[in-house]
Amino acid sequence: PGSASAPCCLELFALRFVKKHKQTSMAGSVQESMPEIDPLGFLKILPMFILTLLVPRVIGLFAARYIYKNGATILYDKQLGSLAEEEGWVFLAAVVFGFVVSWVNNYPMFYKGMVMRFNSGNLRANMMIYKAVGSDEKAPHVVLETEGPVGSYNRANRSLTHFIENSLPVVIAILLAGRVFAKPTFFCSAVFAMGRIMHQIGYASIGYGAHAPGFLITALSTAVLEGFCILIAAKNLGYSSLNVEGVYKFEL
């Protein structure tokens, strides 16, 4: 009885997983038409666009300062002292580059908000919407297959593309921040790697939405690396605090 029950349990688990996967992947599948254009979609994305650019970087800077104040501060100060005069501008250049990469990756979201909905499911994995040459206005659009192994394959590659789109600032930040914050940079890199793996497995195996935890982890680890660069730049250039229009004074 024991040996017979184990396969039955595994089979039941597999059937439940497949059923759940099928239900999830049906949302926004190729069997459904594109939603109507939402003229206000552009404006609806604006708050999220601003928050996506600013909030992670604020969190990253606070985290970087916390690590500096509560970590191996003596060692960090020694490493800071080894930097060349005005080398901080190089670290700020990395921050600017990271910001523009975030901008160009998020700007298409304004138009995505017009042609897709937040509940469009796997349809949102499409980076491009195609239409056959010579077809009339009522002809259906061509989008990615979202069902079964083909859909999983498409979404796994979408995750790979997302990694390529966002990883160069991380590489630059690792090389620069690691000169002062060696061990914290390693841990941030490890967290980033874990997040990317979670992003791809969730996206491919389950579908749109399941990639979110991995995305959040990678975004925050990237923000901390950029926070290190901001902190290093500020100290190298002689700033002990950052004043926000006299409203808030951020001690470095």
PELINSUL-V785682 format. One record per residue. RES is the residue in one small letter. SS is DSSP state (H for helix, E for strand, C for the rest). PSI is psi in whole degrees, 0 to 359 (NA if undefined). Layout:
res=(RES/RES)
ss=(SS/SS)
psi=(PSI/PSI)
This chain:
res=(p/g/s/a/s/a/p/c/c/l/e/l/f/a/l/r/f/v/k/k/h/k/q/t/s/m/a/g/s/v/q/e/s/m/p/e/i/d/p/l/g/f/l/k/i/l/p/m/f/i/l/t/l/l/v/p/r/v/i/g/l/f/a/a/r/y/i/y/k/n/g/a/t/i/l/y/d/k/q/l/g/s/l/a/e/e/e/g/w/v/f/l/a/a/v/v/f/g/f/v/v/s/w/v/n/n/y/p/m/f/y/k/g/m/v/m/r/f/n/s/g/n/l/r/a/n/m/m/i/y/k/a/v/g/s/d/e/k/a/p/h/v/v/l/e/t/e/g/p/v/g/s/y/n/r/a/n/r/s/l/t/h/f/i/e/n/s/l/p/v/v/i/a/i/l/l/a/g/r/v/f/a/k/p/t/f/f/c/s/a/v/f/a/m/g/r/i/m/h/q/i/g/y/a/s/i/g/y/g/a/h/a/p/g/f/l/i/t/a/l/s/t/a/v/l/e/g/f/c/i/l/i/a/a/k/n/l/g/y/s/s/l/n/v/e/g/v/y/k/f/e/l)
ss=(C/H/H/H/H/H/H/H/H/H/H/H/H/H/H/H/H/H/H/H/H/H/H/H/H/H/C/C/C/C/C/C/C/C/C/C/C/C/C/C/H/H/H/H/H/H/H/H/H/H/H/H/H/H/H/H/H/H/H/H/H/H/H/H/H/H/H/H/H/H/C/C/H/H/H/H/H/H/H/H/H/C/C/C/C/C/C/H/H/H/H/H/H/H/H/H/H/H/H/H/H/H/H/H/H/H/C/C/H/H/H/H/H/H/H/C/C/C/C/C/H/H/H/H/H/C/C/C/C/E/C/C/C/C/C/C/C/C/C/C/C/E/C/C/C/C/C/H/H/H/H/H/H/H/H/H/H/H/H/H/H/H/H/H/H/H/H/H/H/H/H/H/H/H/H/H/H/C/C/C/C/H/H/H/H/H/H/H/H/H/H/H/H/H/H/H/H/H/H/H/H/H/H/H/H/C/C/C/C/C/C/H/H/H/H/H/H/H/H/H/H/H/H/H/H/H/H/H/H/H/H/H/H/H/H/H/C/C/C/C/E/E/E/E/C/C/C/E/E/E/E/C)
psi=(321/317/334/329/329/310/324/317/317/321/318/318/316/318/319/319/314/319/316/317/320/318/320/316/346/333/121/29/176/348/345/151/166/142/163/149/132/105/334/359/326/313/330/333/340/311/317/323/313/314/323/326/326/313/311/324/325/314/318/321/319/318/319/317/320/316/320/315/326/4/216/69/319/316/317/319/323/317/323/322/341/353/150/158/133/16/344/332/330/320/322/326/322/322/317/317/317/322/315/328/319/319/306/337/332/339/320/342/332/316/331/325/339/325/347/166/163/336/23/1/223/346/331/351/348/124/337/148/121/162/140/142/135/357/155/178/332/356/144/150/160/122/176/145/137/353/149/203/326/317/318/319/316/316/327/320/331/321/321/316/319/321/314/320/329/0/336/317/329/316/314/316/323/314/324/308/328/342/335/313/70/303/313/326/321/313/322/321/320/319/319/314/316/318/320/321/316/319/312/317/315/316/314/315/326/309/187/134/321/348/349/314/317/321/316/317/315/322/317/320/322/319/323/319/318/326/320/317/320/314/315/316/315/315/323/328/5/20/127/350/161/123/130/87/34/2/320/135/116/108/129/NA)
